[in-house]
C-alpha cells in the first residue's frame, strides 16, 4: 500500500508540460545522428522515412500530443528516479516511462518482426526519446514536475526551469538546428565508442549527475551567468544524444 501511495504522488508530481530540448535541440540531435549512420542504417531509414530526415522527425512525438490517439504516450517522455536510488529501486509508472519505452522499442525493432507502419512510428519515437533522456530534467527526482514548478525569470521574462533547459538556453544562441549541430563539434574516437557502449539506463544515470548544477539557480533571476555555466553541458548532452542515436540505429540495422 505504501508503494502505491508513493507511486501516485510521483506520477502526479512529475507530469511534464514542456517539451524536451524544444524544436532546435531535437532537430540538432537528429542532424548529428545522420552524420554517423552506417550505409546500411542510412539506407533502411531512407526506405522507412522517405524524404523526412531524422532531424525533421525528431519533433514528431511532441506534435502528436494534440492527437488523442496518442494520449497513452504522454508519460513516455520522462522518468522519476530519486536521488541516491537506481531505476531498479524506484517505483515504476504503470503508463510507461522513457527508459522502459526506449528499451522496448529498440528490442522490438531488433527482432525484425515489426510491421512497416509500426517500424516508422518506433523510429520516430526513438529519435525523440533518445533526446529527451539526455535532457537532465526529463530524469526527474522531486515534487516539482521536472522543474516545471520551479518559477524563474529568464532574461527578465517569467518562465520555469524546465522551459529554460528545453529551449531557452539553446534558442537564445539564435542558431538554426544545423548550426547548432555543427557547433557541437565531433567526439574523439574513444568518446564515440564509450558513448555508444553505454546503455539506456546509463544515459539516465548520467542525467541524474547534473542535478546540483541544473538547480543552482540562486534567486531565480537567470541570464548570461547561468547560460555561461551550463552551455557546455547542454552541448555535451546534445552531442551524446546524437552519437548514441546513430549507434542505436546502426545496431538495429546491421
C-alpha positions in Angstrom: 0.0 0.0 0.0 2.8 2.4 0.9 4.5 1.8 -2.5 1.2 2.6 -4.2 0.9 5.9 -2.4 4.4 6.9 -3.2 3.9 6.0 -6.8 0.7 8.0 -7.0 2.5 11.0 -5.6 5.4 10.7 -8.0 3.1 10.3 -11.0 1.1 13.4 -10.1 4.2 15.5 -9.3 6.3 14.8 -12.4 3.9 15.0 -15.3 5.6 17.3 -17.8 4.0 20.2 -19.7 7.2 21.2 -21.5 8.9 19.5 -24.4 12.5 18.0 -24.1 15.0 20.3 -25.8 12.4 22.1 -28.0 12.4 22.1 -31.7 16.0 23.3 -32.3 17.6 20.9 -29.8 15.7 17.8 -31.1 16.5 18.6 -34.7 20.2 19.2 -33.9 20.3 15.7 -32.3 18.8 14.2 -35.4 21.2 16.1 -37.6 24.2 14.8 -35.6 23.0 11.3 -35.8 22.7 11.4 -39.6 26.4 12.2 -39.8 27.3 9.0 -38.0 25.0 6.4 -39.6 26.4 3.4 -41.4 25.4 3.0 -45.1 23.1 0.1 -44.1 21.3 2.1 -41.4 21.1 5.2 -43.7 19.5 3.1 -46.5 17.0 1.5 -44.2 15.9 4.7 -42.6 15.6 6.3 -46.0 13.3 3.4 -47.0 11.1 4.0 -43.9 11.1 7.8 -43.7 11.3 8.8 -47.4 12.2 12.4 -47.7 11.9 13.1 -44.0 15.3 13.3 -42.2 16.0 12.3 -38.6 16.2 16.0 -37.8 12.6 16.6 -39.0 11.0 13.6 -37.4 12.7 14.4 -34.1 9.8 16.6 -33.1 7.0 14.2 -34.1 6.4 12.9 -30.6 5.7 16.5 -29.4 3.5 17.2 -32.4 1.2 14.2 -31.7 0.4 15.5 -28.2 -2.6 17.2 -29.8 -3.9 13.8 -31.2 -5.9 11.9 -28.6 -5.0 8.7 -30.4 -1.6 9.0 -28.8 -2.6 10.1 -25.3 -1.1 6.8 -24.0 2.4 8.1 -24.9 2.2 11.2 -22.6 4.3 9.7 -19.8 6.9 8.1 -22.1 9.0 11.4 -22.3 10.3 11.2 -18.7 11.2 9.1 -15.7 11.4 9.6 -12.0 14.5 8.3 -10.2 15.0 9.7 -6.7 18.5 10.9 -5.8 20.5 8.2 -4.3 18.4 5.4 -5.8 18.7 3.5 -9.1 16.0 3.0 -11.7 15.6 -0.6 -10.5 14.9 0.6 -6.9 12.4 3.3 -8.0 8.6 2.9 -8.3 7.5 2.3 -11.8 4.9 4.3 -13.7 2.2 1.8 -15.0 1.8 4.1 -18.0 5.4 3.6 -19.0 8.4 5.9 -18.9 11.3 7.0 -21.2 13.6 4.1 -20.1 11.2 1.2 -20.4 9.8 2.7 -23.7 13.2 3.0 -25.3 14.3 -0.4 -24.2 11.0 -1.9 -25.6 11.1 -0.1 -28.9 14.7 -0.9 -29.6 14.3 -4.6 -28.7 11.2 -4.8 -30.9 12.9 -3.3 -33.9 15.9 -5.7 -33.4 13.6 -8.7 -33.9 12.8 -7.6 -37.5 9.2 -8.7 -36.9 7.6 -5.3 -36.6 5.1 -4.1 -39.3 6.2 -1.3 -41.6 3.7 1.1 -40.0 5.0 0.3 -36.5 8.6 0.5 -37.6 8.1 4.0 -38.9 6.4 5.1 -35.6 9.0 3.4 -33.5 11.9 5.1 -35.4 10.3 8.5 -34.9 9.7 7.8 -31.2 13.3 6.6 -30.6 14.7 9.7 -32.3 12.7 11.9 -29.9 13.1 9.9 -26.7 16.9 9.5 -27.0 16.9 13.3 -27.0 14.6 13.5 -24.0 16.5 11.2 -21.8 19.7 13.3 -22.2 17.9 16.4 -21.0 18.6 16.4 -17.3 15.2 17.5 -16.2 13.5 14.6 -18.0 15.0 12.3 -15.4 13.1 13.8 -12.5 13.7 13.4 -8.8 11.5 15.8 -6.9 8.0 17.1 -6.5 8.5 19.9 -8.9 7.3 18.2 -12.1 10.7 18.1 -13.7 11.4 21.8 -12.9 8.1 23.0 -14.3 7.1 24.2 -10.8 10.4 26.0 -10.3 9.5 29.5 -11.3 12.3 31.6 -12.6 13.0 34.7 -14.7 14.9 34.1 -18.0 16.4 37.5 -19.1 13.6 39.2 -17.0 10.8 37.1 -18.6 8.7 34.9 -16.3 9.1 31.2 -17.1 10.2 27.9 -15.3 13.4 26.0 -15.0 12.2 23.2 -17.3 11.5 25.6 -20.1 14.9 27.2 -19.7 16.5 23.8 -20.3 14.1 22.7 -23.1 14.5 25.8 -25.2 15.8 29.0 -23.5 19.4 28.0 -23.4 19.5 26.8 -27.0 17.2 29.2 -28.7 19.0 32.2 -27.3 22.0 31.3 -29.4 19.9 32.3 -32.4 21.4 29.4 -34.3 19.5 27.1 -36.7 19.5 23.4 -35.8 22.2 22.7 -38.4 24.3 25.5 -37.0 23.8 24.1 -33.5 24.8 20.6 -34.8 28.0 22.0 -36.4 28.8 23.9 -33.2 28.7 20.7 -31.1 31.9 19.5 -32.8 33.0 15.9 -33.0 33.7 13.4 -30.3 37.1 11.7 -30.2 37.2 8.0 -31.4 37.4 6.9 -27.7 34.5 9.1 -26.7 32.4 7.8 -29.6 33.0 4.2 -28.7 32.4 4.8 -25.0 29.2 6.8 -25.5 27.7 4.2 -27.8 28.6 1.3 -25.4 26.5 2.9 -22.7 23.0 1.5 -22.0 19.7 3.4 -21.9 19.8 3.2 -18.1 23.3 4.6 -18.0 22.1 7.6 -20.1 19.5 8.3 -17.5 22.0 7.9 -14.7 24.2 10.5 -16.4 21.4 13.0 -16.4 21.0 12.5 -12.7 24.6 13.5 -12.1 23.9 17.1 -13.2 21.0 17.9 -10.8 23.1 20.0 -8.5 24.3 22.1 -11.4 20.9 22.4 -13.1 19.2 23.5 -9.8 21.9 26.1 -8.9 19.6 29.0 -9.7 20.3 31.4 -6.9 17.5 33.9 -6.6 15.9 32.6 -9.8 16.9 35.6 -11.9 18.7 33.7 -14.7 20.5 35.3 -17.6 24.1 35.3 -19.0 25.8 33.8 -16.0 23.5 30.8 -15.9 23.9 30.3 -19.6 27.7 30.6 -19.4 27.8 28.0 -16.6 25.6 25.5 -18.4 26.1 25.8 -22.1 29.0 23.3 -22.2 26.7 20.8 -20.5 23.9 21.5 -23.0 26.3 21.0 -25.9 27.7 17.8 -24.4 24.2 16.2 -23.9 23.1 17.2 -27.4 26.2 15.7 -28.9 26.0 12.5 -26.8 22.3 12.1 -27.7 23.1 12.4 -31.5 26.0 10.0 -31.3 24.1 7.4 -29.3 21.0 7.8 -31.6 23.2 6.9 -34.5 24.6 4.0 -32.6 21.1 2.6 -31.8 20.1 2.6 -35.5 23.5 1.2 -36.6 22.9 -1.7 -34.2 19.3 -2.3 -35.3 20.0 -2.2 -39.0 23.3 -4.0 -39.2 
